[in-house]
């Protein structure tokens, strides 16, 4: 009898503990085939705690872009984006959202392409808009409008996020650029070491898609479009890309396009990228559901 009573008590305690813990957030990695790129492409996706239990609920989404030579897993393995998201939701500083990071990189030594733009042999931007975004938003329970969609990224991904927000103001409510590769001066461009040099091709694509030049060349219609997005630029005072981020902010300021700009202590490191999430996730949360006229 004592053993039965003890077993009942233990089972009750387990049930209580489970009730206190409740559902947990999840981070998963998946693969699907891209016809545009002619290869299987990976992505890593974060689901908030309520996703598994609130079956009729749809969520805002943040597309979180990684940096050069990294992959879709970097933001979650090295940047701990899932853990930060859980902390901020628990504290009320961020709303529940889905976060997805697509793979646009890998080691150059292993022959991988890098970059978020269309370039010879790598039509990644076409892939993102014609395959990846539609696939994600039809596969998972996502609200799927401008007011509930944001894009952010670091370094190469920061420049990619900024450019995506510039070219597709109708799709994103906010853009958060971390230590962003906004442009590359022609004099600093990597020179091809051999035909098909992937680093040189990537470098030229950044020059061709300069985020600074896009602002500087804006006409009245483009200015209006850019003002419909909430912009935030975040770069360390020891970052080698700081001048490029300053140039972008100055271009936005000259055209009176609102853009928050923060220079914090730090360099081009994961310590800095990780810390930026504590500002990035509340920023995109505040702007979900809001449409700038």
Number of C-alpha atoms within 10 A of each C-alpha: 6 7 8 9 10 11 12 12 12 12 12 12 12 12 12 12 11 11 10 9 9 12 14 12 16 13 17 12 14 10 12 13 13 17 10 15 14 10 10 10 16 18 19 21 22 22 21 21 17 15 22 14 10 9 9 8 12 15 20 23 29 25 20 23 29 29 28 21 17 19 21 24 22 19 25 19 10 12 20 15 22 19 12 18 26 18 14 18 18 12 10 11 16 22 21 21 26 22 22 25 25 24 22 28 20 18 13 15 7 7 11 13 21 25 29 30 22 16 17 11 11 21 16 22 19 15 18 20 13 13 17 19 16 12 13 16 14 11 9 13 17 18 16 18 17 21 21 24 26 27 27 30 28 29 23 28 27 27 31 30 30 28 22 22 26 22 14 15 21 15 19 25 25 30 30 30 29 31 31 30 28 30 24 21 11 10 7 8 16 15 13 13 10 8 8 11 15 22 20 17 22 24 21 19 19 25 18 15 18 22 29 24 16 17 22 16 10 15 11 9 8 15 18 14 19 22 19 18 29 24 23 22 23 24 30 22 17 14 19 14 20 21 13 20 29 18 16 24 21 18 19 21 14 10 15 11 21 16 19 13 17 15 16 14 11 16 18 20 13 15 12 21 23 19 15 21 21 17 15 21 23 17 19 28 23 13 18 21 14 15 15 11 8
